[in-house]
Amino acid sequence: MMYDSEQTERRSNPVLRQRFVLVFEVLRPYFDASQQWAGQSQEHFAYRALKEHFPDMSSQDCFIAVATARRMVSSGTLPV
């Protein structure tokens, strides 16, 4: 697959993208390996924390944010 240097933006939620750096900082501790319980992440608490910090986020946006944060923490990348 070839990529154009001027590829169009495919993301359809620019508000979530702009907010994601703040969202990531809220979620990061819940996926930290040193915070696990018996080898399990605290993902269920991540959803609650996200709704407390950002009550206007939809359930779908929360799911997307948590899944993305989990993937980023496990790969060692940070949002830009």
Secondary structure as a PSIPRED ss2 file (coil, helix, strand):
# PSIPRED VFORMAT (PSIPRED V4.0)

   1 M C   1.000  0.000  0.000
   2 M C   1.000  0.000  0.000
   3 Y C   1.000  0.000  0.000
   4 D C   1.000  0.000  0.000
   5 S C   1.000  0.000  0.000
   6 E C   1.000  0.000  0.000
   7 Q C   1.000  0.000  0.000
   8 T C   1.000  0.000  0.000
   9 E C   1.000  0.000  0.000
  10 R C   1.000  0.000  0.000
  11 R C   1.000  0.000  0.000
  12 S C   1.000  0.000  0.000
  13 N C   1.000  0.000  0.000
  14 P H   0.000  1.000  0.000
  15 V H   0.000  1.000  0.000
  16 L H   0.000  1.000  0.000
  17 R H   0.000  1.000  0.000
  18 Q H   0.000  1.000  0.000
  19 R H   0.000  1.000  0.000
  20 F H   0.000  1.000  0.000
  21 V H   0.000  1.000  0.000
  22 L H   0.000  1.000  0.000
  23 V H   0.000  1.000  0.000
  24 F H   0.000  1.000  0.000
  25 E H   0.000  1.000  0.000
  26 V H   0.000  1.000  0.000
  27 L H   0.000  1.000  0.000
  28 R H   0.000  1.000  0.000
  29 P H   0.000  1.000  0.000
  30 Y H   0.000  1.000  0.000
  31 F H   0.000  1.000  0.000
  32 D C   1.000  0.000  0.000
  33 A H   0.000  1.000  0.000
  34 S H   0.000  1.000  0.000
  35 Q H   0.000  1.000  0.000
  36 Q C   1.000  0.000  0.000
  37 W E   0.000  0.000  1.000
  38 A C   1.000  0.000  0.000
  39 G C   1.000  0.000  0.000
  40 Q E   0.000  0.000  1.000
  41 S C   1.000  0.000  0.000
  42 Q C   1.000  0.000  0.000
  43 E H   0.000  1.000  0.000
  44 H H   0.000  1.000  0.000
  45 F H   0.000  1.000  0.000
  46 A H   0.000  1.000  0.000
  47 Y H   0.000  1.000  0.000
  48 R H   0.000  1.000  0.000
  49 A H   0.000  1.000  0.000
  50 L H   0.000  1.000  0.000
  51 K H   0.000  1.000  0.000
  52 E H   0.000  1.000  0.000
  53 H H   0.000  1.000  0.000
  54 F C   1.000  0.000  0.000
  55 P C   1.000  0.000  0.000
  56 D C   1.000  0.000  0.000
  57 M C   1.000  0.000  0.000
  58 S C   1.000  0.000  0.000
  59 S H   0.000  1.000  0.000
  60 Q H   0.000  1.000  0.000
  61 D H   0.000  1.000  0.000
  62 C H   0.000  1.000  0.000
  63 F H   0.000  1.000  0.000
  64 I H   0.000  1.000  0.000
  65 A H   0.000  1.000  0.000
  66 V H   0.000  1.000  0.000
  67 A H   0.000  1.000  0.000
  68 T H   0.000  1.000  0.000
  69 A H   0.000  1.000  0.000
  70 R H   0.000  1.000  0.000
  71 R H   0.000  1.000  0.000
  72 M H   0.000  1.000  0.000
  73 V H   0.000  1.000  0.000
  74 S H   0.000  1.000  0.000
  75 S H   0.000  1.000  0.000
  76 G C   1.000  0.000  0.000
  77 T C   1.000  0.000  0.000
  78 L C   1.000  0.000  0.000
  79 P C   1.000  0.000  0.000
  80 V C   1.000  0.000  0.000
